[in-house]
Amino acid sequence: MRRDRWHELDVRSHGRDDGAAVRYVGLDGTRVGGFGWIGSGPDRGPLTDPHGRERRFRTAVAAKIAVDRAWP
């Protein structure tokens, strides 16, 4: 993983040079612990779980790592 690929766009979003991004969308009210960060790939497709639901993360770092694994 190349950390230099990520740039903070503002406090609630980070983007990668190729268009992948993570952003804070707020809590969805169903999960405990503040899972408000989501990720999307260079094609703007959301990072989803095996059931097709949008994956959420507790921190921006966790979301970035997941996006980097899905779209290296």
Summary of the structure (lengths in Angstrom):
residues: 72
radius of gyration: 11.5
end to end distance: 7.5
largest distance: 33.5
contacts: 173
relative contact order: 0.22
helix: 19%
strand: 29%
